[in-house]
Amino acid sequence: MRAFATDTSYCPPHLSKSDLYAYDDYCLKVHYGNWDWETARSICIREGGDLVQPRTPGMQEYIRVNLLPQKQRSEEDGFWIGATDLNTESHWRWVSGDPQMPYSNWELGQGPSQSGFLFVSGDLEDCALMSIQDGFRWFDYPCSNFLYHYSFICQHKKLPRSTHHVIPTKFTTRYVRPTTTKYVPPTTTKYLQPATTEYVLPTTTRFQQETHQSTAGTDTSYCPPHLSKSDLYAYGDYCLKVHYGNWDWVTARSICIREGGDLVQPRTPGMQEYIRVNLLPQKQRSEDDGFWIGATDLNTESHWRWVSGDPSMPYSNWEPGEGPYQSGFLFVSGDLEDCALMRIEDGFRWHDYPCSNFLYHYSFICQHRLNHYETTTEETVGPIIG
């Protein structure tokens, strides 16, 4: 048990071994450099994890002991962690959404007791930093301010110690439900090819592909079954789940990812128009006049990209003066308006707004891949220890 707890060979294989640690069921990947909290979290999510959540004194001490000798590498003297009170001021929660935080390690006067640092109002210091010079105790700082850029730690679940491999022997027909947030496209080959840590992969017959092409475009019965049918739409190969209410962009994206998808990415005029036509009649339900979408320039100012990581965005629908041409709204600097909103009153054209500001809370749309009914071949053998 102890060997597993500290063995990084159980970490997801796409993580490089440098600055990689293991504690119990988690792998901890340290990123040294200078990032704001929002960008740091976005990088962790793209890696398949999230910002670290030191929930016990043991995990807190493990981080301190292992990273203190490396303190000279963290130029700005701290590490962002996955705690925030963005949703409710002074109610600190883990980014995973737990309603309470039984263990914490706040510096005196920080966290729930914070009233502001220098000229920054306490209600704008919504993200937690583990400070090296203060014994790795926690401080709350602004989430997306150019003055507050630090290193950070991502947390990943370890891979299981044993699993079952599947090899083809005979045909059986069953429904295959995706179990990872990464979409694995169906193939038309006879045999199954492993592509993820899940060893049962779908194949699709020609007849099923043709049927899917003709019916799945608007049929929500192809959507992942855990999604409720209310406010659920289908376009092309995607299911669109609309959430009405008031959330910042960071929280909205987190909810989509927990659902197994991501914020919607309207990559074509057709998809853009489909959303407009279907959601315009519901405009009275979106209290704050817009929907967050999955576009951001958090990584590079004015270089807008989809959250899926595509290096360019061939199609866009920006309102004139927005997006790459934005220079700031009212008192907000343009370099803090890093997340895209589809505004109802502007013909569903896109605007860029702050990602985690209490003044900018909107509805949002999650995008999910359609499922397929597929023919698979399988035989369970072994456990494979690895």
Long-range contacts (C-beta under 8 A, 24 or more apart in sequence): 4-158, 4-161, 10-158, 10-159, 10-161, 11-156, 11-158, 11-159, 12-48, 12-156, 12-159, 12-197, 14-47, 14-48, 15-47, 15-156, 21-62, 21-66, 22-158, 23-58, 23-59, 23-62, 23-63, 24-59, 25-157, 25-158, 26-59, 26-155, 26-156, 26-157, 26-158, 27-155, 27-156, 27-157, 27-158, 28-52, 28-63, 28-153, 28-154, 28-155, 28-156, 29-153, 29-154, 29-155, 29-156, 30-67, 30-70, 30-79, 30-151, 30-152, 30-153, 31-151, 31-152, 31-153, 31-154, 32-70, 32-73, 32-74, 32-75, 32-151, 33-75, 33-151, 34-75, 34-76, 34-149, 34-150, 34-151, 35-80, 35-149, 35-150, 35-151, 35-152, 36-142, 36-143, 36-144, 36-145, 36-146, 36-148, 36-149, 37-80, 37-84, 37-127, 37-129, 37-141, 37-142, 37-143, 37-144, 37-148, 37-152, 38-127, 38-143, 38-144, 38-250, 38-298, 38-338, 38-355, 38-356, 39-144, 39-298, 39-299, 40-80, 40-150, 40-152, 41-80, 41-82, 41-95, 41-152, 41-250, 42-296, 42-298, 42-299, 42-307, 43-152, 43-154, 44-82, 44-152, 44-154, 44-155, 45-253, 45-254, 45-257, 46-309, 47-154, 47-156, 48-156, 48-181, 48-182, 49-154, 49-155, 49-156, 49-157, 50-82, 50-95, 50-96, 50-154, 50-155, 51-80, 51-81, 51-82, 51-95, 51-152, 51-153, 51-154, 51-155, 52-79, 52-81, 52-82, 52-152, 52-153, 52-154, 52-155, 53-81, 53-82, 53-83, 53-94, 53-95, 53-96, 53-155, 54-81, 54-103, 54-105, 54-130, 55-94, 55-102, 55-103, 56-103, 57-103, 57-105, 60-103, 60-105, 60-136, 63-130, 63-136, 63-153, 64-135, 64-136, 67-132, 67-136, 68-132, 68-136, 71-132, 73-151, 74-132, 74-150, 74-151, 75-151, 76-149, 76-150, 76-151, 77-131, 77-132, 77-133, 77-150, 78-129, 78-130, 78-131, 78-132, 78-139, 78-150, 78-151, 79-129, 79-130, 79-132, 79-150, 79-151, 79-152, 79-153, 80-127, 80-128, 80-129, 80-130, 80-150, 80-151, 80-152, 80-153, 81-128, 81-129, 81-130, 81-138, 81-152, 81-153, 82-128, 82-155, 83-127, 83-128, 83-138, 84-126, 84-127, 84-128, 84-143, 85-112, 85-126, 85-140, 86-126, 86-127, 86-143, 86-248, 86-250, 86-251, 86-356, 86-358, 87-251, 89-122, 89-123, 89-126, 89-358, 90-114, 92-128, 92-140, 95-254, 97-254, 97-258, 104-138, 105-130, 105-136, 105-137, 105-138, 106-137, 106-138, 106-139, 107-131, 107-134, 107-137, 107-138, 107-139, 110-137, 110-138, 110-139, 110-140, 111-138, 111-140, 114-140, 117-141, 120-145, 123-358, 126-356, 143-250, 143-355, 143-356, 144-336, 144-338, 144-354, 144-355, 144-356, 145-336, 146-335, 159-197, 161-385, 161-386, 162-383, 162-384, 162-385, 162-386, 163-197, 163-199, 163-383, 163-384, 163-386, 164-199, 164-380, 164-381, 164-382, 164-383, 164-384, 165-199, 165-380, 165-381, 165-382, 165-384, 166-192, 166-199, 166-200, 166-378, 166-379, 166-380, 166-381, 167-378, 167-379, 167-381, 168-192, 168-377, 168-378, 168-379, 169-377, 169-378, 169-379, 170-377, 170-379, 171-375, 171-376, 171-377, 172-375, 172-376, 172-377, 172-378, 173-375, 173-376, 174-376, 175-371, 175-373, 175-374, 176-200, 176-202, 176-371, 176-372, 176-374, 176-376, 177-224, 177-225, 177-371, 178-224, 178-260, 178-369, 178-371, 181-257, 181-260, 181-261, 181-262, 183-369, 186-372, 186-374, 191-377, 192-376, 192-377, 192-378, 200-376, 200-378, 201-376, 202-372, 202-374, 202-376, 203-374, 203-375, 203-376, 203-377, 204-372, 204-374, 204-375, 205-374, 205-375, 208-372, 208-373, 208-374, 208-375, 212-370, 212-372, 216-370, 222-370, 222-371, 222-372, 223-368, 223-370, 223-371, 224-260, 224-368, 224-371, 225-371, 226-259, 226-260, 227-259, 227-368, 231-282, 233-274, 233-278, 234-370, 235-270, 235-271, 235-274, 235-275, 236-270, 236-271, 237-369, 237-370, 238-271, 238-367, 238-368, 238-369, 238-370, 239-367, 239-368, 239-369, 239-370, 240-264, 240-275, 240-365, 240-366, 240-367, 240-368, 241-365, 241-366, 241-367, 241-368, 242-279, 242-282, 242-291, 242-363, 242-364, 242-365, 243-363, 243-364, 243-365, 243-366, 244-282, 244-285, 244-286, 244-287, 244-363, 245-287, 245-363, 246-287, 246-288, 246-361, 246-362, 246-363, 247-292, 247-361, 247-362, 247-363, 247-364, 248-354, 248-355, 248-356, 248-357, 248-358, 248-360, 248-361, 249-292, 249-296, 249-339, 249-341, 249-353, 249-355, 249-356, 249-360, 249-364, 250-339, 250-355, 250-356, 251-356, 252-292, 252-362, 252-364, 253-292, 253-294, 253-307, 253-364, 255-364, 255-366, 256-294, 256-364, 256-366, 256-367, 259-366, 259-368, 260-368, 261-366, 261-367, 261-368, 261-369, 262-294, 262-307, 262-308, 262-366, 262-367, 263-292, 263-293, 263-294, 263-307, 263-364, 263-365, 263-366, 263-367, 264-291, 264-293, 264-294, 264-364, 264-365, 264-366, 264-367, 265-293, 265-294, 265-295, 265-306, 265-307, 265-308, 265-367, 266-293, 266-315, 266-317, 266-342, 267-306, 267-314, 267-315, 268-315, 269-315, 269-317, 272-315, 272-317, 272-348, 275-342, 275-348, 275-365, 276-347, 276-348, 279-344, 279-348, 280-344, 280-348, 283-344, 285-363, 286-344, 286-362, 286-363, 287-363, 288-361, 288-362, 288-363, 289-343, 289-344, 289-345, 289-362, 290-341, 290-342, 290-343, 290-344, 290-351, 290-362, 290-363, 291-341, 291-342, 291-344, 291-362, 291-363, 291-364, 291-365, 292-339, 292-340, 292-341, 292-342, 292-362, 292-363, 292-364, 292-365, 293-340, 293-341, 293-342, 293-350, 293-364, 293-365, 294-340, 294-367, 295-339, 295-340, 295-350, 296-338, 296-339, 296-340, 296-355, 297-324, 297-338, 297-352, 298-338, 298-339, 298-355, 301-335, 301-338, 302-326, 304-340, 304-352, 316-350, 317-342, 317-348, 317-349, 317-350, 318-349, 318-350, 318-351, 319-343, 319-346, 319-349, 319-350, 319-351, 322-349, 322-350, 322-351, 322-352, 323-350, 323-352, 326-352, 329-353, 332-357
